[in-house]
């Protein structure tokens, strides 16, 4: 795997307000996701990679835009990040029926998210 950018995500205070804003600015299209147990809005920018939007979870460090990098193993990537001087902020969490994700901060405090897809 190349650890390439695979998804971006907006963590916002008001999803409906943000949808109106980004639709007006970028003409993005939105659809409700089928992620069980949460409201998640998928973003179609017209080109890959696509994105998503959600109300900021309490555990997230700030409102903002996050980038996800595709990895073979969230657990192994988190170990590498910690060993290299980063700080694991949100350990591996399941996205039901989709895969797993996690968030670490690099040595400058920049949040980095990683994604491991469900393998069937």
VMD Tcl script that draws the C-alpha trace (Angstrom):
set ca {
  {0.00 0.00 0.00}
  {1.26 3.50 -0.75}
  {-0.17 5.39 2.26}
  {-1.77 7.90 -0.09}
  {-4.45 10.46 0.68}
  {-7.76 8.60 0.43}
  {-10.41 10.80 2.06}
  {-10.92 14.19 3.68}
  {-13.33 15.02 6.46}
  {-14.82 18.21 7.80}
  {-15.62 18.28 11.52}
  {-18.07 21.13 11.98}
  {-20.34 22.66 14.59}
  {-23.47 22.68 12.38}
  {-23.73 20.20 9.50}
  {-26.63 21.90 7.74}
  {-24.96 25.30 7.85}
  {-21.70 23.80 6.55}
  {-23.52 22.01 3.70}
  {-25.05 25.30 2.57}
  {-21.68 27.06 2.79}
  {-19.63 24.48 0.86}
  {-22.39 24.02 -1.70}
  {-22.40 27.77 -2.37}
  {-18.59 28.07 -2.46}
  {-17.56 24.87 -4.28}
  {-20.83 23.49 -5.69}
  {-20.23 20.22 -3.82}
  {-23.03 17.64 -3.65}
  {-23.98 15.87 -0.42}
  {-25.68 12.60 0.50}
  {-26.44 10.89 3.79}
  {-24.16 7.94 4.53}
  {-25.26 4.55 5.72}
  {-22.70 4.44 8.57}
  {-24.57 2.71 11.41}
  {-25.02 4.64 14.66}
  {-24.10 8.11 13.47}
  {-25.02 10.89 11.10}
  {-22.35 11.15 8.46}
  {-22.67 13.15 5.26}
  {-20.71 12.11 2.18}
  {-19.22 14.84 0.00}
  {-18.97 14.51 -3.77}
  {-16.50 17.09 -5.06}
  {-16.76 15.84 -8.64}
  {-13.34 14.19 -8.45}
  {-11.52 11.69 -6.18}
  {-10.82 11.59 -3.35}
  {-14.25 12.24 -1.94}
  {-14.93 13.46 1.53}
  {-17.26 13.40 4.47}
  {-18.72 15.73 7.05}
  {-19.88 15.28 10.60}
  {-20.57 17.20 13.78}
  {-17.27 17.35 15.68}
  {-17.07 14.53 18.24}
  {-16.11 15.56 21.76}
  {-12.86 13.57 21.49}
  {-11.70 15.44 18.37}
  {-9.12 18.11 19.14}
  {-10.69 20.92 17.09}
  {-13.08 21.94 14.36}
  {-11.36 21.61 11.03}
  {-10.58 19.59 8.00}
  {-8.80 16.32 8.43}
  {-7.05 14.13 5.94}
  {-7.06 10.36 5.96}
  {-4.20 8.27 4.68}
  {-4.80 4.69 3.59}
  {-2.71 2.22 5.63}
  {-2.37 -1.55 5.91}
  {-2.75 -1.45 9.70}
  {-3.99 1.33 11.98}
  {-2.36 -0.42 14.96}
  {1.07 -0.62 13.31}
  {0.87 2.94 12.01}
  {-0.01 4.24 15.48}
  {3.00 2.38 16.94}
  {5.27 3.93 14.31}
  {3.84 7.41 14.91}
  {4.39 7.15 18.68}
  {7.92 5.79 18.24}
  {8.76 8.67 15.88}
  {7.67 11.32 18.38}
  {3.96 11.64 17.66}
  {1.12 11.23 20.13}
  {-1.80 8.87 19.64}
  {-4.90 10.93 20.31}
  {-7.68 8.55 19.22}
  {-6.64 4.88 19.10}
  {-8.03 2.45 16.55}
  {-11.82 2.74 16.33}
  {-14.20 0.71 14.20}
  {-16.34 2.21 11.46}
  {-18.99 -0.54 11.27}
  {-19.11 -2.33 7.91}
  {-16.32 -0.08 6.52}
  {-13.05 -0.51 8.47}
  {-11.06 1.23 11.19}
  {-9.57 4.64 11.78}
  {-7.36 6.44 14.25}
  {-5.89 9.87 14.87}
  {-2.41 10.85 15.97}
  {-0.73 14.21 16.37}
  {2.62 14.75 14.71}
  {5.44 16.40 16.73}
  {4.08 19.85 15.77}
  {0.57 18.98 16.97}
  {-0.90 18.53 13.49}
  {-3.71 15.95 13.55}
  {-3.28 13.07 11.09}
  {-5.96 10.45 10.51}
  {-5.37 6.98 9.10}
  {-7.83 4.50 7.61}
  {-7.66 0.72 7.30}
  {-10.42 -0.72 5.12}
  {-12.39 -3.80 6.04}
  {-10.93 -6.76 4.17}
  {-13.42 -9.29 2.92}
}
mol new
graphics top color blue
foreach p $ca { graphics top sphere $p radius 0.5 }
foreach p [lrange $ca 0 end-1] q [lrange $ca 1 end] { graphics top cylinder $p $q radius 0.2 }
display resetview
